[in-house]
Amino acid sequence: MKMKFVLLIFLIYFAVMVWILYFSLQLSLFVTPVSKHEESQPIYFRKEFSEAGHDLQGSATLRPGMVMLLSLYAHLPSVTEKYSSISKYLIHFIEKMKKDITVRGVAKDPWELAREWATPNSLVPETAPGLGDILAALSTAPIVSAAPAVGGSQFKIILWLEGKQKVVLAPKIHSLDSILIGKNRGGDRHNGEIVAFHLGRLLGLQMTPIAVGRKVSLKREILPVATQRLAETFSKNKNGDTCFYGICRYCKPQWRVCAVQDTLSCAVIMWLPEHLSILEIDHPWRDNKKNVLARWEYDENYCQEVLVGDQGGKILDIIDVSVLDYIIQNTDRHNAVYIAGEPDSSFVPIDNGKSFGDPHTDYTDMLAPVLQCCRIRQATYERLVLLSGGGMSLALQELLALDPVAPVLTPAHLRATDRRVTHLLAALSACSVKKGGWHNVLF
């Protein structure tokens, strides 16, 4: 009896080993060996360059739609060497930008000037005397009323400033040096809105909403003019500081935001004027929230479908905004926003808060529109070249130092913007080879 039992155990063990061997052989048929050189490269199917929810087979999920990323890394060394120093034209360019911000007394009525500027293709002109007055008003004008931004997922407040100007207030939720691992983690970052505005100007994207930092007193400026619904979310912490948590999908008492010594740093984003209503539609390269790959992730030729679709005529706008999003790592661009009733409207990049989460990680799958379409406005490309070689961090550092809540970015995040500019130039270099020359890439 004992002998039969031992034999049975042996047969089971043997069967299990045969099954494991068979499964291993079958699996090897679908796995391409990786050379030592390839193993050292940050290639497209590694986990740090894709959303965790899309890693259907762990960190080695193959996304055929992103195969062009391999050519990006192939071009990266030569592009890094080519654009290794700051352009001699950059300082003059930065000084022009700074002049628009620092000169005061140009506009008698800043709100009216902003309304006059606003068209379906530009919120702020390339040269913008009077911008300093608008930014100053946004950061200092008395607050007349405050209400929760109901219906959204993030903690934001709707303010009316003296002079009947509507704005969105995004409070500082995370410290500047907080590192948020993964896409769309944590609350919106107030500094992302401020940086996006200045970056939009640097890149020539004139539809980026005007945004500036502001230090507010919750006790003296917000609570006295708050609606009852908003006021009910106010409380005191153990240090006696005023706190609030607002009303939104993820707003909860345990995640309240507190002033420090009666002061809270925020971003104030100017509401679009009444004559410009927005139209929101699905972004062609939005992430699929379900546990399946989106079309662009598995179809390298997906751009051809977009070009013949409803947004085909907007492809250069979409590319421009994807450049902005990649530099700030805004991983939550799920809608494309245009001006309603204006077929020739430019893309309006609103909601830039899911940015600057991790200065050490670059989600290169965000380059899908650039790599799959291989086209970009020549003006945008020329701005990237101008801001290369460390120029982007220098320009942003100079402009952001003038903001009321400076510092706005940590040195690590500033350095990351330089790295991402190089990635973009490498991607476009790869495109020039793929398309047979720059004349087929620059428009």
C-alpha positions, 0 to 999 in steps of 0.5 A: 500500500505504501509502495503504491502511494509513493508511486502515485506521488512520483507520477503526479510530480512527473506530470507536473514537471512535463506540464511546466516544460511544455508551457515554457516551450510554448511561451518561448515561441512568443518571446523575442530574445532581448540583446544586451544593447536593447536591454540597456535601452529604455524601450517602449514596452517598459513599465515606466513608460506606460500606464500601469493599467495598460500593462496587461502582461506585466511590464513587458506588454507589447504595444505595436502602435508605439514601435516608433519609440525605438527610433526616438532612442536611436536618434537621441545621442546625436540630437543630444550632442547637436543641441547641447548648448543654449541658443544665442538668441534665447536671452533676447526672446526671454527678455521680450516675454518678461517685459510683457509681464513686468510692465504695468500701467498699460491697461486701464481696465485689465478685464476689458483688455483680456476680452478684446484679445480673446478670439477663437484662435488666440487668448493672448497675442504673441506680443502682449503689452498689458499682460502684466496688468492682467496678471497683477489684477488676477493676483490682487483684485478683491474677491467678491464671491466664492462657490464650489466648482460643482461637477468636477472630479478635482478640488477647485473654487469659482471666484468672482473678482471685483470688476465682474471677472470670473476665475477658477482657483486651484489650491495648493494640495501637494508640496512642490517636492512631492513625487507622485508615482504613476499617471493621474495620481493625487490631486491637481497640481496648482503649479501645473496651471501656472507653468502651462500658461508660460510654456504655452507662450514660449511655444507660441500656443496662444490659446493657453488660458491665462494663469497666475499664482495668488496667495489668499487668506481663507479666513479673511478673503474666502470664507466671508464671501463663500456660499453656504455649501462651500462654507460648510466645508471649512474647519480648523486643524489642531494648529488653529489654521483654517482648512476647507475641502470643497465639493467635488467627486474626490473632495472629502473631509480627510483630504482638506487643504489648510492655510499656513499662518492664514495664507494658502498658495493657489493658482488663479485661471482666467475664465474664457470670456462670454463670447467664447463658449467651449466644445469638448469632444474625445481626444483622439489619443486619449487613454482607454480607462478599461483594461484593454489597449486603446486603438493608438496603442496597437495600431501604428497607422492610427494617425491615418484614420484620425486625418480622415476623421472629424478632427483631421483638420485639427491635427497640427493643433493636436500635435502642438498640445501634445508637445505642451503636455509632454513637457509638463507631463500632463497625463489627463488630456482626455478631451479636445476642447475647441470654441463652439460654433467656430469650425476654424477654432484652435485647440484650447488646452484647459485643465493642466493640473495633472502635471509635474507629478514625477520629475524622474519619469517621462511617459513617452507614450504621450508622444504617440501623436507626434510619432504616429503622424510625423508632422508638426508646425514649423513654428513649433519646431523652431521654438523647440530648437530655440529652447533646447540645450538647457534653454527651456529650464532657463526660460521657465526659471526666469518667467516663473521667478516673477510669479507671486507664489515663486518658486513654482517648480523645483530644480528637478522639474526644471531639468526634466523640461530640458530632457523632454525637449530633447526627446521631442527633437529626437522624435522629430529627427526620427520622423524626418528619416521615416518621411524622407526629409524635413519637408514632409514633417514641417508644415 
